[in-house]
């Protein structure tokens, strides 16, 4: 396997910004809700329990980061996952955390 070249400072800054966007629990909740498929703002408000203003702000951030896509249909705005790598990233992180928590539960359960 070939060794990858280190990322430039600019590339690392982009990576850090991507993780900063994902470092908000409500944004993760929105992404998780959209794993089921495209939803409009009202459905996302109902699904996540947030306020419409708060949800809209987070959706705007996720859309500007190209994680989500949006489309208008009349007065409704629908959101969907635009970056398919987000599925793999969430699976990787959640799977790792699940293993870690299971291991900790085994240690504390004794």
N, C-alpha and C positions, 0 to 999 in steps of 0.2 A: 504494500500500500504506500503510495507516494505521500510524502510529508507536505502538508498544506503550508503555504506562506502565511506569516502573521498578517493580520488585518492592519490597515493603515489607521492612523488616529481618526480620520474622517469616517471610515467605515465603522470603527468602534463606537463613535459618537452616534451613528445611525442605529446601531444595535442597542445601545443604551436607551435611546429614545423609544425604540419599539418596546423594550421591557418596561419602561416608565409608563407607557400607555396601558400595558397589561397589568400594572401594579395596583389597580383599583378594583376592589371586589365587585362593585356594581357593573363595571365593564365586563368582567369575567362572567357575571350572572347573565348579562345580555348576550354574550357570545354563546354561552351554554344554551340559552333559550333558542337561539337561532340555529343550533345544531339540528333541530327538528325541521327546519326549513324557513322560508321567507315569512316574515311577520310585519304587520303594520305597527305604528307607534302605540296605538291604544292596546293592542294585544300584548305588546312588550311591557307596558305599564301594568297591566293586569297580571302578567306572568311573574314579574319581578317585585311588585309591590312598591315601586318607586313613584315619585310624582312625575307628571308629564314634563315639567320644566327640567327636572334633574335627568330624566331618561333622555330627553332630546339633546341635552348638553353632552352626555356621554356618547350618544349615537353620533353626534357631530365629530367628536374627537376620534372615535373609531373609524369613521368614514374618511376623515382627513389623513389618517394613518394608513389608509388603503387596506384595512383589515375587513371592513364591511363595505358593501355596495348598497346603493339606494336607487329606487325608481319611483316616479310619481305616477299615480293612476287617478286622475281627477284631483280631488282634494286629499286623497290618502297618499302617504309615503310609506313604501315597503322597504325593509332592510333584509339583507342576506349576507352570508359569509362570502367575501370577495377573494380572500387569500386562503386557498385550500391548505396551505402549510400550517394554518392555525389548528386544524384538526390533529395533525401529527404532534405539534408542539404541546397541545393540551393533554393528549394521550400520554406523551412522554413524561411530562411533569406530574400529572395526576397519578400515573402508574408508579413513578418513583416515590412520591409521597405516600401512596398506599403501602408500598413495601416497607418504607421507613416506619410508618405508624404501626404496622403489623408487628414489625420487629420490636418496637418500643413496648407495645402491648404485651408481647411475650416476656419481656424483661420485667415489666412492672406487675404482670399477672402472677408472678411466682410468690 
